[in-house]
Amino acid sequence: MKVQWYPGHMTKTIKEIKENLKLVDFVIELLDARIPYSSSNPEIKKLVPDAKRVIALNKSDLADASITRQWLKYFSGKSIKGLAIDSVRGYGIKELLDVISDMGASVRDKWQQRGRKNKTIRVMIVGIPNVGKSSLINRIAKRTSARTGDRPGVTRGKQWIKVTDSIDLLDTPGILWPKFQDPEVGLNLAITGAIKEEIIDREELAVKLIEKLGKIGPGIIEKGYGITEAYDTSFETLERIGSIRGCLMKGGKVDTLRASRILMDDYRAGKLGRISLELPESTFD
């Protein structure tokens, strides 16, 4: 399954990020805890030194906790600060603010030595579409400062948000990159909802998810939908899901498109369990 998506506004966003890096002290790169590798934009890694980057694994409530710990250990081994958060429920937000304050302290010390005592720490938040940047900013600022939505690419333009008297946050639109060298990256982004579904064959995507889940944990689909029979193909399994969930058309035929939507929604909402799609690998380097 080949997935490519790169709207024109994202080219503009990359240019803006390059320009805004001159204005900020640190960058928070928000990744999807279920797919830390696939949701890490290689353009950001080129632009931002590790010393100025904090990785926040968002939606950690949907990811396998043990695998998330492996990812945090991986980033620590690369001397990159990382932590798991849930921007919707507020988990890990205090710890993230503590990291920003600690990193900002050294910056303020340097500015004080130069005679500037009231240095405001500026932090830019970057991430792919639908990873939860606006929800994170809203949670941090404790008010609705950024526009949010359940469709990729809702946040538009540059937004400065004052968190405290000494910390300002800069939000940017979600960005993808021109080409996914690894087809699994495009697939994982599509499964987790980072890519607009209008360009995706939803039934094929659902079949791919069934195949992935079968490898990750045999029985996930069967337990999630009460399937007791074994099927020869993933498409037949999809049909069975549709039958169980009442996705029937005239004549008793299963509406597999509707079944696909149900499956994708169930996975994205965590109804099938806390499931990570990636383990730390050397390909991240």
C-alpha positions as CSV (number, residue, x, y, z in Angstrom):
1,M,0.0,0.0,0.0
2,K,1.6,3.3,-1.2
3,V,0.7,6.4,0.7
4,Q,1.9,9.9,-0.3
5,W,0.6,13.2,0.9
6,Y,2.3,16.6,0.9
7,P,0.0,19.6,0.6
8,G,1.5,22.8,-0.5
9,H,1.1,24.6,2.8
10,M,3.5,22.2,4.4
11,T,6.3,23.4,2.2
12,K,5.6,26.9,3.5
13,T,5.6,25.5,7.1
14,I,9.0,24.0,6.8
15,K,10.3,27.4,5.7
16,E,8.6,29.1,8.6
17,I,10.1,26.6,11.1
18,K,13.6,27.3,9.7
19,E,13.0,31.0,10.3
20,N,11.4,30.6,13.7
21,L,14.3,28.5,15.0
22,K,16.2,31.7,15.3
23,L,13.5,33.0,17.7
24,V,13.3,30.0,20.1
25,D,15.5,28.4,22.7
26,F,14.1,24.9,22.5
27,V,11.9,22.7,20.4
28,I,9.3,20.2,21.7
29,E,8.9,17.5,19.1
30,L,5.5,15.8,19.7
31,L,5.5,12.2,18.5
32,D,2.7,9.6,18.5
33,A,3.7,7.1,21.3
34,R,2.3,4.3,19.1
35,I,4.6,5.1,16.2
36,P,7.6,7.2,17.5
37,Y,9.7,6.4,14.4
38,S,7.0,6.9,11.8
39,S,5.8,10.1,13.4
40,S,9.2,11.7,13.7
41,N,9.7,14.1,10.8
42,P,13.2,13.7,9.3
43,E,13.2,17.3,8.3
44,I,13.0,18.3,12.0
45,K,15.9,16.2,12.9
46,K,18.0,17.9,10.2
47,L,17.0,21.4,11.5
48,V,17.1,21.0,15.3
49,P,20.2,19.9,17.3
50,D,19.5,17.1,19.8
51,A,20.6,19.5,22.6
52,K,17.7,21.8,21.8
53,R,15.1,19.1,21.3
54,V,12.7,17.5,23.8
55,I,10.7,14.5,22.6
56,A,7.2,14.1,24.1
57,L,5.5,10.8,23.3
58,N,1.8,11.9,23.2
59,K,-1.2,9.6,23.2
60,S,0.8,7.3,25.6
61,D,-2.5,6.1,27.0
62,L,-3.1,4.3,23.6
63,A,0.3,2.8,23.4
64,D,1.8,-0.3,25.1
65,A,3.4,1.0,28.3
66,S,6.3,-1.4,28.2
67,I,7.2,-0.5,24.7
68,T,6.9,3.2,25.5
69,R,9.5,2.7,28.2
70,Q,11.7,1.0,25.7
71,W,11.5,4.1,23.5
72,L,12.3,6.5,26.3
73,K,15.3,4.4,27.1
74,Y,16.3,4.5,23.5
75,F,16.1,8.3,23.4
76,S,18.0,8.6,26.7
77,G,20.8,6.5,25.2
78,K,21.0,9.1,22.4
79,S,21.2,11.9,25.0
80,I,17.8,13.2,24.0
81,K,15.3,14.3,26.7
82,G,12.1,12.3,26.3
83,L,8.9,11.6,28.3
84,A,5.5,10.1,27.8
85,I,2.4,12.3,28.0
86,D,-1.3,12.3,27.5
87,S,-2.3,15.8,26.5
88,V,-6.0,15.1,26.7
89,R,-6.0,13.8,30.3
90,G,-3.0,15.8,31.5
91,Y,-0.6,13.0,32.2
92,G,3.0,14.0,32.1
93,I,2.3,17.7,31.5
94,K,3.8,18.8,34.8
95,E,7.0,16.8,34.1
96,L,7.2,18.4,30.6
97,L,6.9,21.9,32.1
98,D,9.6,20.9,34.6
99,V,11.9,19.9,31.8
100,I,11.3,23.2,30.0
101,S,12.0,25.1,33.2
102,D,15.2,23.2,33.9
103,M,16.5,23.7,30.3
104,G,15.5,27.3,30.4
105,A,17.4,27.9,33.7
106,S,20.7,27.5,32.0
107,V,19.7,29.8,29.2
108,R,18.5,32.5,31.6
109,D,21.8,32.2,33.5
110,K,23.7,32.9,30.3
111,W,21.6,35.9,29.6
112,Q,21.9,37.2,33.1
113,Q,25.7,37.1,32.8
114,R,25.2,39.4,29.8
115,G,23.1,41.8,31.8
116,R,19.6,40.7,30.7
117,K,17.8,39.5,33.8
118,N,14.3,39.0,32.5
119,K,14.8,36.6,29.7
120,T,11.7,34.9,28.4
121,I,12.2,31.3,27.4
122,R,10.6,30.6,24.0
123,V,9.7,27.1,23.0
124,M,8.4,25.9,19.7
125,I,6.1,22.8,19.4
126,V,6.4,20.8,16.2
127,G,4.8,17.6,15.1
128,I,2.9,15.8,12.3
129,P,-0.9,16.5,11.7
130,N,-3.3,15.1,14.3
131,V,-0.6,14.2,16.9
132,G,-2.2,16.5,19.5
133,K,-0.2,19.7,19.4
134,S,-3.2,22.0,20.0
135,S,-4.5,19.8,22.8
136,L,-1.1,19.9,24.4
137,I,-0.9,23.7,24.2
138,N,-4.5,24.1,25.5
139,R,-3.6,21.8,28.5
140,I,-0.4,23.7,29.2
141,A,-1.9,27.1,28.9
142,K,-5.1,25.9,30.8
143,R,-7.3,27.7,28.3
144,T,-8.3,27.3,24.7
145,S,-5.5,29.2,23.0
146,A,-5.1,27.1,19.9
147,R,-7.7,25.8,17.5
148,T,-8.3,22.1,17.6
149,G,-10.0,19.5,15.5
150,D,-10.2,15.8,14.8
151,R,-9.0,16.1,11.2
152,P,-5.4,16.4,10.2
153,G,-4.1,19.9,9.5
154,V,-6.7,22.0,11.4
155,T,-4.2,24.3,13.1
156,R,-3.2,27.1,10.7
157,G,-0.5,29.7,10.9
158,K,1.9,30.8,13.7
159,Q,0.5,31.2,17.2
160,W,2.4,32.5,20.3
161,I,0.9,31.4,23.6
162,K,2.1,32.8,27.0
163,V,2.3,30.0,29.5
164,T,3.9,31.8,32.4
165,D,5.7,35.2,32.8
166,S,8.9,33.4,31.8
167,I,7.8,30.9,29.2
168,D,6.2,31.4,25.7
169,L,5.1,28.7,23.4
170,L,5.0,28.8,19.6
171,D,2.6,26.5,17.8
172,T,3.0,25.6,14.2
173,P,0.8,23.7,11.7
174,G,1.4,19.9,11.5
175,I,3.8,18.9,8.8
176,L,4.5,15.8,6.8
177,W,7.4,15.3,4.4
178,P,7.7,14.9,0.6
179,K,8.3,11.2,0.4
180,F,8.0,8.2,2.7
181,Q,11.1,6.2,1.9
182,D,9.7,3.3,4.0
183,P,6.2,2.2,2.9
184,E,5.6,1.1,6.5
185,V,5.9,4.8,7.6
186,G,3.1,5.9,5.3
187,L,1.0,2.9,6.4
188,N,1.5,3.6,10.1
189,L,0.7,7.3,9.6
190,A,-2.5,6.4,7.8
191,I,-3.5,3.9,10.4
192,T,-3.2,6.4,13.3
193,G,-5.0,9.1,11.4
194,A,-2.1,11.5,10.5
195,I,-3.1,11.5,6.8
196,K,-6.4,12.6,5.4
197,E,-8.5,9.5,4.7
198,E,-9.8,11.0,1.4
199,I,-6.6,9.8,-0.4
200,I,-6.6,6.3,1.2
201,D,-8.4,3.1,0.3
202,R,-10.0,2.5,3.6
203,E,-10.8,-1.2,3.1
204,E,-7.1,-1.9,2.1
205,L,-6.0,0.1,5.1
206,A,-8.3,-2.0,7.4
207,V,-6.9,-5.2,5.9
208,K,-3.4,-4.0,6.5
209,L,-4.2,-3.2,10.2
210,I,-5.7,-6.7,10.7
211,E,-2.5,-8.2,9.3
212,K,-0.4,-6.0,11.6
213,L,-2.4,-6.7,14.7
214,G,-2.2,-10.4,13.9
215,K,1.6,-10.2,14.0
216,I,1.8,-8.0,17.1
217,G,-0.6,-10.0,19.2
218,P,-2.5,-13.0,17.9
219,G,-6.0,-12.8,19.2
220,I,-6.3,-9.1,19.4
221,I,-9.0,-8.9,16.7
222,E,-10.7,-12.1,17.8
223,K,-11.0,-10.9,21.4
224,G,-12.0,-7.4,20.4
225,Y,-14.9,-8.6,18.3
226,G,-15.8,-12.0,19.7
227,I,-14.6,-13.9,16.6
228,T,-14.3,-17.6,17.3
229,E,-13.7,-18.9,13.8
230,A,-10.4,-18.8,11.8
231,Y,-10.4,-17.2,8.4
232,D,-8.1,-17.7,5.4
233,T,-7.7,-14.0,4.6
234,S,-7.7,-10.7,6.4
235,F,-10.5,-9.5,4.2
236,E,-12.7,-12.4,5.3
237,T,-11.9,-11.3,8.9
238,L,-13.0,-7.8,8.0
239,E,-16.2,-9.1,6.6
240,R,-16.8,-11.0,9.8
241,I,-16.2,-7.9,11.8
242,G,-18.8,-6.1,9.7
243,S,-21.3,-8.9,10.2
244,I,-20.9,-8.9,13.9
245,R,-21.2,-5.1,14.1
246,G,-24.3,-5.1,11.9
247,C,-22.8,-3.6,8.8
248,L,-25.2,-5.3,6.4
249,M,-26.6,-4.0,3.2
250,K,-29.6,-5.1,1.2
251,G,-29.5,-8.8,0.5
252,G,-27.3,-9.5,3.6
253,K,-24.0,-8.5,2.0
254,V,-21.5,-7.0,4.4
255,D,-20.7,-3.3,4.0
256,T,-16.9,-3.7,4.3
257,L,-16.3,0.1,3.9
258,R,-18.4,0.7,7.0
259,A,-16.7,-2.2,8.8
260,S,-13.4,-0.6,7.9
261,R,-14.4,2.7,9.5
262,I,-15.5,0.8,12.7
263,L,-12.2,-1.1,12.9
264,M,-10.0,2.0,12.4
265,D,-12.1,4.1,14.9
266,D,-11.8,1.2,17.4
267,Y,-8.1,1.0,17.1
268,R,-7.5,4.8,17.3
269,A,-9.7,5.1,20.3
270,G,-7.9,2.3,22.1
271,K,-10.9,0.0,22.2
272,L,-8.8,-2.9,21.1
273,G,-6.2,-2.3,23.8
274,R,-3.1,-0.3,24.2
275,I,-1.2,-1.3,21.1
276,S,2.1,0.1,19.8
277,L,3.0,-0.5,16.1
278,E,6.8,0.0,16.4
279,L,9.7,-1.0,18.5
280,P,13.0,1.0,18.7
281,E,15.2,0.2,15.8
282,S,18.5,1.3,14.4
283,T,16.7,2.7,11.4
284,F,15.7,5.7,13.5
285,D,19.3,6.9,13.4
